[in-house]
Amino acid sequence: MPSFVELGSSGLKVNPIGLGTNAVGGHNIYPNLNEETGKDVIRAAIEHGSTFLDTAFIYGPGRSEELIGDVIKQMDKRKAVTLATKGGHHIENGNVTVDNSPAFLKKTFEESLSRLQTDYIDLFYIHFPDENTPKAEAVGALKTLKDEGKLKAIGVSNFSIEQLKEANKDGYVDVVQDEYNLFKRDAEKDILPYCRENNISFVPYFPLAAGLLAGTYTEQTTFSDGRAKNPMFQGDAFKQNLAKVEQLKQIAAKKEVETPHLVLSWYLHQEGIDVIIPGAKKPAQVLDNLRTHDVSLTEEEIEKIRFIFQ
């Protein structure tokens, strides 16, 4: 079993390889999801120690939280699991808006408690910033929930550096979640240094860049989902990106490891990144993600990978 790491200064200690669960009940994200398979994914994670589960209200919406809550209750494993969820989306008549007002955050938090069938949440993120609510005021609402014993750690997601600084004015933010991968390293400019300076854990999402960093695509691969319109997957840019991934595959082959595990391990070697949350659609993928623990990287290898994607 790997050494556990602390999320910020929250006191929460977790396996560095958690589980992103948008494919568990996230019917609005992935078509044709099987809910029983989704439950099996959660069971596999818990049984094999990948007990930091990352979900959100918007996955479903609400259904991911419900399925996770069902499994944890059936297994009687609440104390063994670190639950992270996100809120702040308001849905009315099919329209989705973002609301960070203290009253709404408290309301959506209580609804997440109910769906997860628990009386506390380990980590709650403000999923996206809104345009109107002062960020420190929004975080202050979560601090109230923390003081009441309903919440253990406070997070923000998709915040700019300016919004993060405002949100953390009183030092209450424990975790930041933002998009980060070898192709998208903007966080290295300001957010990651700020996190390191303020003892905030950074959790990257889309770590494998919609599968591009997994090393399975070729120039002949075509896409019918959102990737079809993503510039990273089109024309010369796609060819150049595949050439970079080919260099990764060569490093992985020399080390006799899989390319995705090499990539995920590289993230965990970056100061400030304490935890990763790769997703899984099948139980076997949960176990596969955990093989990242078997990869060790030298400083030379870390810098070589950094240079390829500079």
C-alpha positions as CSV (number, residue, x, y, z in Angstrom):
1,M,0.0,0.0,0.0
2,P,1.5,3.4,-1.0
3,S,2.1,6.2,1.5
4,F,-0.9,8.4,2.0
5,V,-0.7,12.1,1.4
6,E,-2.4,15.0,3.2
7,L,-4.8,17.3,1.2
8,G,-3.4,20.8,2.0
9,S,-3.4,21.3,5.7
10,S,-6.9,19.7,6.1
11,G,-5.8,16.6,8.0
12,L,-7.4,14.4,5.3
13,K,-4.9,11.7,4.2
14,V,-5.6,9.8,1.0
15,N,-4.1,7.4,-1.5
16,P,-2.3,9.6,-4.1
17,I,-4.3,7.8,-6.8
18,G,-8.0,8.5,-6.4
19,L,-10.9,7.9,-8.7
20,G,-12.7,10.4,-10.9
21,T,-16.4,9.3,-11.1
22,N,-18.0,11.2,-13.9
23,A,-18.5,7.9,-15.7
24,V,-20.5,6.6,-12.7
25,G,-24.0,7.8,-13.3
26,G,-22.8,10.7,-15.5
27,H,-25.5,10.1,-18.1
28,N,-25.3,13.7,-19.3
29,I,-21.6,13.2,-20.0
30,Y,-21.4,9.7,-21.4
31,P,-24.2,7.9,-23.3
32,N,-25.2,4.4,-22.5
33,L,-23.7,4.1,-19.1
34,N,-24.6,1.0,-17.2
35,E,-25.3,1.9,-13.6
36,E,-24.5,-1.5,-12.2
37,T,-21.1,-1.4,-13.9
38,G,-20.7,2.1,-12.3
39,K,-21.4,0.6,-8.9
40,D,-18.9,-2.1,-9.6
41,V,-16.3,0.5,-10.3
42,I,-16.8,2.1,-6.9
43,R,-16.7,-1.3,-5.2
44,A,-13.4,-2.1,-6.9
45,A,-11.9,1.2,-5.9
46,I,-12.9,0.7,-2.2
47,E,-11.8,-2.9,-2.2
48,H,-8.3,-2.0,-3.6
49,G,-7.7,1.1,-1.5
50,S,-8.4,3.8,-4.1
51,T,-10.8,5.4,-1.6
52,F,-10.5,9.1,-2.6
53,L,-13.7,9.4,-4.7
54,D,-14.2,12.6,-6.7
55,T,-17.7,13.3,-7.9
56,A,-20.0,16.3,-8.5
57,F,-23.6,17.3,-8.5
58,I,-23.5,18.0,-12.2
59,Y,-22.6,14.4,-13.0
60,G,-26.0,13.0,-13.7
61,P,-27.1,15.5,-12.5
62,G,-27.0,14.1,-9.0
63,R,-27.0,10.5,-10.1
64,S,-23.3,9.9,-9.6
65,E,-23.6,11.0,-5.9
66,E,-26.6,8.8,-5.5
67,L,-24.9,5.7,-6.8
68,I,-21.8,6.3,-4.8
69,G,-23.9,6.8,-1.7
70,D,-25.7,3.5,-2.3
71,V,-22.5,1.5,-2.6
72,I,-20.8,3.1,0.4
73,K,-23.9,2.4,2.5
74,Q,-24.2,-1.2,1.2
75,M,-20.5,-1.9,2.0
76,D,-20.7,0.0,5.3
77,K,-17.4,1.8,4.4
78,R,-18.1,5.4,5.0
79,K,-15.2,5.8,7.4
80,A,-12.8,4.2,4.9
81,V,-13.7,6.6,2.1
82,T,-12.7,10.2,1.5
83,L,-15.6,11.8,-0.4
84,A,-15.1,14.8,-2.6
85,T,-17.9,16.4,-4.4
86,K,-18.6,19.7,-6.1
87,G,-21.6,22.1,-6.2
88,G,-22.7,25.5,-7.4
89,H,-24.7,24.6,-10.6
90,H,-28.3,25.7,-10.6
91,I,-30.7,23.9,-12.9
92,E,-34.1,25.3,-13.7
93,N,-36.3,24.4,-16.7
94,G,-33.3,22.7,-18.3
95,N,-31.1,25.8,-18.0
96,V,-27.8,25.5,-16.2
97,T,-26.4,28.5,-14.4
98,V,-23.6,28.9,-11.8
99,D,-24.5,30.3,-8.3
100,N,-21.9,30.8,-5.6
101,S,-24.2,32.7,-3.2
102,P,-23.8,31.5,0.4
103,A,-27.5,30.5,0.6
104,F,-27.3,28.4,-2.6
105,L,-24.0,26.7,-1.7
106,K,-25.4,25.7,1.6
107,K,-28.6,24.4,0.0
108,T,-26.7,22.4,-2.7
109,F,-24.3,21.1,0.0
110,E,-27.2,19.7,2.1
111,E,-28.7,18.1,-1.1
112,S,-25.3,16.4,-1.7
113,L,-25.3,15.1,1.8
114,S,-28.7,13.5,1.2
115,R,-27.7,11.9,-2.1
116,L,-24.5,10.6,-0.7
117,Q,-26.4,9.3,2.4
118,T,-23.9,10.7,4.9
119,D,-23.8,13.4,7.6
120,Y,-20.5,14.9,6.5
121,I,-18.5,15.5,3.3
122,D,-14.8,15.3,3.4
123,L,-14.0,17.8,0.6
124,F,-16.5,20.1,-1.1
125,Y,-15.5,22.2,-4.0
126,I,-17.1,25.3,-5.5
127,H,-17.2,23.8,-9.0
128,F,-17.1,27.0,-11.0
129,P,-16.9,30.7,-10.0
130,D,-19.9,32.8,-10.7
131,E,-19.7,36.4,-11.9
132,N,-21.3,38.1,-8.9
133,T,-20.5,36.5,-5.6
134,P,-17.3,37.7,-3.8
135,K,-15.1,34.7,-3.7
136,A,-14.1,35.0,0.0
137,E,-17.8,35.2,0.8
138,A,-18.6,32.0,-1.0
139,V,-15.7,30.2,0.7
140,G,-16.9,31.7,4.0
141,A,-20.2,29.8,3.6
142,L,-18.2,26.6,3.3
143,K,-16.2,27.6,6.4
144,T,-19.4,27.8,8.3
145,L,-20.3,24.3,7.3
146,K,-16.8,23.2,8.4
147,D,-17.3,24.8,11.7
148,E,-20.5,22.9,12.1
149,G,-18.7,19.6,11.6
150,K,-20.4,18.8,8.3
151,L,-17.3,19.5,6.1
152,K,-13.7,18.7,6.6
153,A,-11.9,20.5,3.7
154,I,-12.7,23.3,1.3
155,G,-11.9,23.3,-2.4
156,V,-12.4,25.5,-5.4
157,S,-12.3,24.4,-9.0
158,N,-11.8,26.3,-12.3
159,F,-10.8,29.5,-10.5
160,S,-8.3,31.9,-12.1
161,I,-5.3,33.0,-10.0
162,E,-7.0,36.2,-9.2
163,Q,-10.2,34.4,-8.1
164,L,-8.1,31.9,-6.1
165,K,-6.3,34.6,-4.2
166,E,-9.6,36.3,-3.4
167,A,-11.2,33.0,-2.3
168,N,-8.2,32.3,-0.1
169,K,-8.1,35.7,1.5
170,D,-8.7,34.2,4.9
171,G,-6.6,31.1,4.3
172,Y,-9.5,28.7,4.2
173,V,-8.9,26.9,0.9
174,D,-7.4,23.4,1.2
175,V,-7.5,22.1,-2.4
176,V,-7.6,23.5,-5.9
177,Q,-8.8,21.4,-8.9
178,D,-8.1,22.6,-12.4
179,E,-7.4,21.3,-15.8
180,Y,-3.7,20.3,-16.2
181,N,-1.9,17.8,-18.3
182,L,1.3,17.6,-20.4
183,F,-0.4,19.5,-23.2
184,K,-2.0,22.1,-20.9
185,R,0.4,23.3,-18.3
186,D,-0.9,26.9,-17.8
187,A,-1.2,26.2,-14.1
188,E,2.6,26.1,-13.7
189,K,2.7,29.9,-14.4
190,D,0.8,31.0,-11.3
191,I,-1.7,28.6,-9.7
192,L,0.8,25.8,-8.9
193,P,3.3,28.2,-7.4
194,Y,0.6,29.9,-5.3
195,C,-0.6,26.5,-4.1
196,R,2.9,25.5,-3.1
197,E,3.4,28.7,-1.2
198,N,0.1,28.4,0.7
199,N,0.1,24.7,1.4
200,I,-2.8,24.0,-0.9
201,S,-3.1,20.7,-2.8
202,F,-3.6,20.9,-6.5
203,V,-5.7,18.1,-8.1
204,P,-5.4,18.0,-12.0
205,Y,-8.4,16.9,-14.1
206,F,-8.3,15.6,-17.7
207,P,-4.8,14.2,-16.8
208,L,-4.7,12.1,-20.0
209,A,-6.0,14.9,-22.3
210,A,-9.2,13.0,-23.4
211,G,-7.1,9.9,-24.0
212,L,-4.5,11.5,-26.2
213,L,-1.7,10.9,-23.6
214,A,-2.7,7.2,-23.3
215,G,-0.8,6.4,-26.4
216,T,-3.5,4.5,-28.3
217,Y,-4.4,7.0,-31.0
218,T,-2.9,7.2,-34.5
219,E,-3.3,9.6,-37.4
220,Q,-6.1,7.4,-38.7
221,T,-8.1,7.7,-35.5
222,T,-11.4,9.6,-35.9
223,F,-13.7,11.0,-33.3
224,S,-17.5,11.5,-33.2
225,D,-17.7,13.2,-29.8
226,G,-16.4,16.6,-28.5
227,R,-12.9,15.7,-29.6
228,A,-14.0,16.1,-33.2
229,K,-14.1,19.9,-32.7
230,N,-11.1,20.1,-30.4
231,P,-8.1,21.8,-32.1
232,M,-5.8,19.3,-30.3
233,F,-7.3,16.5,-32.4
234,Q,-7.3,18.2,-35.8
235,G,-4.9,18.5,-38.7
236,D,-1.3,19.3,-38.2
237,A,-1.8,20.0,-34.5
238,F,-3.0,16.4,-34.0
239,K,0.0,15.0,-35.9
240,Q,2.4,17.1,-33.8
241,N,0.7,16.0,-30.6
242,L,0.9,12.3,-31.7
243,A,4.7,12.8,-32.4
244,K,5.2,14.0,-28.8
245,V,3.2,11.1,-27.4
246,E,5.4,8.7,-29.5
247,Q,8.4,10.0,-27.6
248,L,6.6,9.2,-24.4
249,K,5.8,5.7,-25.6
250,Q,9.5,5.2,-26.3
251,I,10.4,6.2,-22.7
252,A,7.7,3.9,-21.4
253,A,8.9,1.0,-23.5
254,K,12.5,1.3,-22.2
255,K,11.1,1.3,-18.6
256,E,8.8,-1.6,-19.4
257,V,5.8,0.4,-18.2
258,E,2.6,1.5,-19.9
259,T,2.4,5.1,-21.3
260,P,-0.6,6.2,-19.2
261,H,1.2,5.1,-16.0
262,L,4.3,7.0,-17.0
263,V,2.2,10.2,-17.5
264,L,0.3,9.9,-14.3
265,S,3.5,9.2,-12.4
266,W,5.1,12.3,-13.9
267,Y,2.3,14.4,-12.4
268,L,2.8,13.0,-8.9
269,H,6.5,14.0,-9.2
270,Q,5.5,17.6,-9.6
271,E,5.7,19.6,-6.4
272,G,2.2,20.7,-5.3
273,I,0.4,17.9,-7.1
274,D,-0.4,15.5,-4.3
275,V,-3.3,13.5,-5.8
276,I,-4.5,12.4,-9.2
277,I,-8.0,11.3,-10.0
278,P,-8.0,9.3,-13.3
279,G,-11.4,8.0,-14.3
280,A,-12.6,4.5,-14.9
281,K,-15.6,3.1,-16.8
282,K,-14.9,-0.5,-15.8
283,P,-13.5,-2.1,-12.6
284,A,-10.4,-3.4,-14.4
285,Q,-9.5,0.2,-15.2
286,V,-9.4,1.1,-11.5
287,L,-6.8,-1.6,-10.9
288,D,-4.9,-0.5,-14.0
289,N,-4.8,3.1,-12.7
290,L,-3.3,1.8,-9.4
291,R,-0.3,0.4,-11.4
292,T,1.0,3.9,-11.5
293,H,2.4,3.3,-8.0
294,D,4.8,0.9,-9.6
295,V,6.5,3.6,-11.8
296,S,9.5,5.4,-10.5
297,L,11.1,8.3,-12.4
298,T,14.6,9.7,-12.3
299,E,15.2,13.4,-12.4
300,E,16.6,13.0,-15.9
301,E,13.4,11.3,-17.1
302,I,11.2,13.9,-15.4
303,E,13.1,16.7,-17.2
304,K,13.1,14.8,-20.5
305,I,9.3,14.5,-20.4
306,R,9.1,18.2,-19.5
307,F,11.3,19.1,-22.4
308,I,9.2,17.1,-24.9
309,F,6.1,19.1,-23.9
310,Q,7.6,22.5,-23.4
